[in-house]
Every structure is written in structure tokens, then in C-alpha cells.
Amino acid sequence: MLFLFSQSACFFSGGATTMKKQTSASGSGFLSATEHNGQWDADGPPPRVGEATNRTIYRKMEKSAGFSIAYFGKSYELSDPYPARRSRIAAIREIGTDSESGGTVHYYEVEFDPETSG
């Protein structure tokens, strides 16, 4: 058993969990925003409560833990996007971060109401 942990090429992945939650808003889901050296990427900072956004909102987020000799952390993956539409954010909370390409990706759980034109 000790031999497995001493090899630098070993990688272990913990159990993946899928988060899904129903709320009082019309919908709930997940989104991300990326920050590089204190500056948000082209999509800008995450939306605030009451703001309308065109960002892609995803139905599912999978979180898994992984570790090796040089790394221990969590990995997040967003999947199953809602159809593209403008949505008003009813609630938002940060649920995790991950390092990627020299930046930090922030992951959020959101409650939203799709905006209707008319």
C-alpha cells in the first residue's frame, strides 16, 4: 500500500458527487466566472442578485476530489446547460474555486427566473 503512494505517477480520484437542487425561483443551476490576477475575464464578474444575465447556466455540477504526490484538490465540471436565454438572478452563492490556466475559476450556485419578452 505504501508503494502506491510513493510513485509520482499515481493519481487517485475520490467519489464524484452531482449537486442538484430545487428552489422557489423558476430555476436553479450553476455558473462560473474566471479571474486572472484580480481581473475578471471577458464575461466579467459573476452577476449579482437582481441583475439579468446572458451567461450560460448549467443544470448539473460534478465535484470530485483527487490527489497525487504533487496535487490535492477538488475538481468541478459543469454540464447539461439550460437553453440560451436572458435570466434574472434571484440568489447566488459561491460554492468553490479551482485553478486553471494561471487563473482562478469561481463556481456559483444560482436561483434564477427567465426573463420573458413582451
N, C-alpha and C positions, 0 to 999 in steps of 0.2 A: 504494500500500500504506500509506504514512504517513497518507493521508487517512482511511482506515478507522479507524485507531486514534485519530484526533483528534476524531471525532464522539462526543458524550456519550451518544447513544442506542445505540451499538453494544454488542452483547453476544455473546460467543463462548463456546461450551461445548466443553470438551475431551471426549475419548472417555470414554464411561461404561464402567465395569467392574462386573461382577457377581461377588461373592465367594460361594463356597460351599465347604464343607469337610466332609469325613467324619472322624470321630474314633472313639476307643474307647468313648466313652459311647454310650448308646442313641440320642442325637440331638445335633445341633449346630444352632446358629442364631444369631440376633441379637436384641437388645432395646435399648431406650433408656430413659433417665431424664433428667428435666428439672430444672434448678436455677435459681432466681431469687434473686439477691443472697445467695448462700450457703445458701439454704434449699431443700430438695427439694420438688417439687410433691406433690400428694395421694397419688401412688403411693409416695412415699418414695424413699430411696436405692436404688441397684441392689442386688440380692441378693448375698450372699456365698457362697463355696464351702461346701457342706453345707446351706445353707438351702433350704427349699421355698418356691416362689413360685407365684402365680396369674397373674403378668404374661404378656402375650401374647409369645410367642417366634415370630420370623419365620424362614422358610427362606432368604430372599434379602435381600441388601443391595446396592443400587447406589450407587456413588460416582462423581461426576462433578466435574470442575474447570471453573470458569467465571471469566471476568474481563471487566471493562469499565473505564472510566476511574476509577470510584469504588469498584470492588469486585474483589477477587481472593480466591478461596477454594474450598473443596470443599463439595459438597452431598451429603447422604446421603438415601436413600429406602429404607425397609423395605417388603417386600411378601411375599405368599404366607404368611400366618400358619398356624401349626400349629393344630389344633383346641384349643379352650379346655380346659385341664386343669392340675392342680397338678403341678409338676415340681421335682425336687431338682437344684440346680446342682452340677455336678461340677467345672467350671472356668469362669473368666470373665476376660476381659481387655478393657480399653478400647482401641478402635481409632480413635476420632476424636471431634471435637466440632463443633458448628455453632451459630451464634447464631440465636435465633428468638424473636420477641415479647418482647424485653427479657430473655431468659434464655439459658441455655446448655443445649443438648441433648447429652448424652453417649451415645455409641453403643458397644455391647459385643458381643463375640463370646462365645458361651457353649456349653458342653457340658452336657447335662442327661440325667437319667433320669426318665421319667414315673413318678409315684407311683401305685401300684395300691391300690385299697381292698380290704380283705378281712381 
